[in-house]
Amino acid sequence: MKIAGLILAAGLSSRFGENKLLKFIGNLTIIEKTVLSIAPLAEKVYVVTGNDSERIIDVLRNYSTVEFIFNAEYRLGMFSSIQAGLNRLQDYEKIMLTPGDIPFVKTETIKKLIDIEGHFIVPQYQGRNGHPVIISQESVSEILAASATNLKSVRNSLGFKSIVVDDEAILKDIDTQSDFVELTRME
């Protein structure tokens, strides 16, 4: 089965005050940790860039399985990056989609999600949905054609399966400096 990773790394990090994906946790940046969490299960990992594109590319340059997709419309929000990425991934049966600021999801959690049959698979921890989501190729054209402004509304219209996982990290993203401090405790 051909599986790709799709990491969204184009955002402005406006609530954080600087590019959060370039912050270090230990000896790796947040974006590197996110790449490493999904790379073992992907044929290729595609990183959608926009804001700070050159710096993101520079940090990930030596990862042989990583390719970059530039979203010129990144200021329109995350959904534009999702569509830019999916537009290039027509050859994969399943796509692991995650924001770049969710670095600690366990590989076994992602494998569990990939092994589930369905068009749209969402991990759930203690009743809350998280990332990464697994999207089948059958759903890609519908997402690309959507006039929605966010993936959640498309997901809800397509229907999805929530899969309960024992991995709190699916909920741990970074929006603020205090989120970052809390996340560093997870390492």
Number of C-alpha atoms within 10 A of each C-alpha: 8 12 22 23 28 32 29 25 31 29 23 17 17 11 12 15 11 13 18 24 26 17 15 15 18 9 9 13 20 23 26 22 21 21 25 17 18 27 19 15 19 19 15 19 26 25 28 30 25 21 20 15 18 10 14 23 17 9 15 18 13 9 14 9 16 20 15 19 22 17 23 14 15 21 14 12 14 21 20 20 28 23 20 21 25 23 14 11 19 14 10 19 15 25 25 23 22 24 24 24 24 25 28 23 21 15 15 14 17 23 13 13 24 20 10 13 11 17 18 24 24 21 25 20 17 11 9 13 16 21 21 25 24 29 25 19 19 14 16 22 13 13 21 18 9 15 10 12 13 15 16 11 13 18 19 10 9 13 13 17 18 18 14 17 18 12 19 16 18 26 19 20 18 23 15 16 14 11 13 20 12 13 18 13 8 12 9
